[in-house]
Amino acid sequence: MDTTNLDYRRAVIVPQRGKAPFLVGARDLSSFFQGAIGKVAISGKELSRMRIEQHFSVMTGR
């Protein structure tokens, strides 16, 4: 499978299996995102820009 690595502040992030729980809006078990998270979509592969825009349209009604 051909994917593009995620780049965060010049650090390349390569997702891999591990023992960590699935977290949304947190980087560890003692921090959290202070805001609201509406909907989350999980994909097993990198999505094209068009597909992401389609998901956004369906999720937001726009």
C-alpha positions in Angstrom: 0.0 0.0 0.0 1.4 3.4 -1.0 0.8 6.1 1.6 2.2 9.5 2.4 3.8 9.9 5.9 2.2 12.5 8.2 4.4 15.5 8.8 3.9 17.4 12.1 6.2 20.2 13.0 8.9 18.7 10.7 8.7 15.3 12.4 7.6 12.5 10.2 4.9 10.4 11.9 4.6 6.8 10.6 1.5 5.1 12.1 2.2 1.7 13.4 0.5 -0.9 15.7 1.0 -0.5 19.4 -0.6 -1.0 22.8 -1.8 2.6 23.2 -5.6 3.1 23.4 -7.3 5.0 20.6 -7.5 8.6 21.6 -9.3 11.5 20.0 -8.4 14.9 21.1 -5.7 13.7 23.5 -2.0 12.9 23.2 -1.8 10.8 26.4 -4.1 9.8 29.3 -3.4 13.0 31.2 -4.2 15.6 28.6 -7.2 16.5 26.6 -8.5 18.8 23.9 -10.3 21.8 25.5 -13.0 22.2 22.9 -15.6 20.2 21.0 -15.2 17.3 18.6 -18.2 16.6 16.4 -17.6 13.6 14.3 -14.7 11.3 13.7 -14.0 9.2 10.6 -11.4 6.4 10.6 -9.9 5.1 7.4 -7.5 2.2 6.8 -5.7 4.2 4.0 -4.9 7.7 2.9 -7.9 9.4 1.3 -7.8 11.6 -1.8 -8.7 15.3 -1.4 -11.9 14.7 -3.3 -12.9 11.9 -0.9 -12.2 14.0 2.1 -14.2 16.9 0.7 -17.1 14.4 0.1 -16.9 13.2 3.7 -16.9 16.8 4.9 -19.9 17.7 2.9 -21.9 14.7 4.2 -20.8 15.3 7.8 -21.5 19.0 7.8 -24.4 19.3 5.4 -22.4 21.8 3.3 
